[in-house]
Amino acid sequence: MIATAGEEDKEEQQKRDDEAYLTWLLANVKEIAEMLKKLDPHRIKQIIQSYEHYRDHPAALHVPLDNEEAATITQLVGSERLEHIILLKSSAFIFASSILAPSQESVDFGAAMYRRFPLHGTWFSVIAVNETYLKTATKAMLRYMLEHELAQGEIYMDLAAQNVRTISSKMKGTIHEEARIQAMQWSCISSEEMAEERHLINDLSTHHPLVPVHFASASLFRYLAAHGKDLQRFGVVSRNETEQAMETPPEKLDEWANFAIKSFGIFLKELKKELTMTWSEYGITIV
């Protein structure tokens, strides 16, 4: 089949986007390495082993909540609001280009994310939370975090219903701020505790694996694909023709996930090089 001019343009744009993403990812290797270098050698080795496990088994990055964790979250926001949302946890924190100050040198660290994927003809919504954050955050912090993720999810769903497919960095910042204000109101969290929550995330992220948000999203897709039959009850059909038109073909999602996973492998290779050069005197072999 001969590609049309429009298809060739899309392919070229995708290629540029992929190259830009990989450039950004590798630009942050040194920052992540500097954070790891402050840990004791044994912990560094543990984190690298975790990274290798994620690389080889992406779906294993996320696992279901235990009964107590699920009960806590349900109590905070209500079962009716979580009826069609899959709740998972991860041992890793996520990092992404800063929403408020987007640049190669500026990243944000996160303890949770909300994602929505079309699979098997239906949409699946997922909230994934860092498990250490779940154990150490106060209930007010947890409520704020959940409200923020739910609010962002609702805003993005509304934009999808309006057939908004391209979202600029500025618009992402607006969405983040709108969701933040709504989450503050719904959770009744104080300004002081919000500052403590941000400090907690930044502190915990220096002691745990940090994975790029694209890889974390790809791992969620792999998890859903692996457990699709068991998760069918969470699926929701497209609400209208616009949303139906936005359903991404499985092969396209697969292609995107493969790229994100491959990029993580490249990131890990460079990270291990950076750490080996610095920590070889401690008898650690990270190759």
URQUIHU-V265256 format. One record per pair of residues at least 24 apart in sequence whose ideal C-beta (glycine too) atoms are under 7 Angstrom apart, sorted by the first residue. I is the first residue (numbers start at 1). GAP is how many residues later the second one is. Records with the same first field share a line. If there is no record, write none. Layout:
# URQUIHU-V265256
I->GAP  GAP
This chain:
# URQUIHU-V265256
18->241
21->193  242
22->241  244
24->73  80
25->187  238  242
26->241  244
27->77
28->79
29->238  241  242  245
30->244
32->178  239
33->238  241  242
35->171
36->239
37->241
38->168
39->168
41->238  241  243
44->231  235  240
45->239
47->162
48->224  238
50->41  159
51->158  217
54->157
55->209  210  213
58->160  161  164  203
59->160  163  164  167
61->29  31  155  158
62->26  27  28  66  157  158  161
63->25  26
64->24
65->24
69->65
73->73
76->63  66  67  70
77->66  69  70  73
81->69
84->41  150  152
85->40  41  42
86->38  39  40  145  148
87->40
88->38  40
89->39  40  41  42  45
90->38  40  41
91->40  117  118
92->38  116  117  118  119
93->37  111  112  115  117
94->117  119  122
95->115  117  118
96->116  117
99->73  74  77
100->73
102->67
109->92  93  96  101
110->91
111->34  90
112->33  37
113->36  100  103
114->35  38  39
115->102  105
116->37
117->104  107  136
118->129  130
119->105  106  109
120->108  115
122->113  114  115
123->112  113  115
124->100  107  110  111
125->28
126->94
128->92
132->72  76
133->68  71
136->64
137->60  63
138->55
140->47  49  53
141->52  56
143->44
144->39  40  43  45  50  53
147->35  36  39  40
148->31  32  35
151->28  31  32
152->27
155->24
160->83  86
161->78  79  81  82
163->79
211->53
212->52  55
214->46
215->45  46  49
217->43
218->39  42  43
221->32  36
222->35
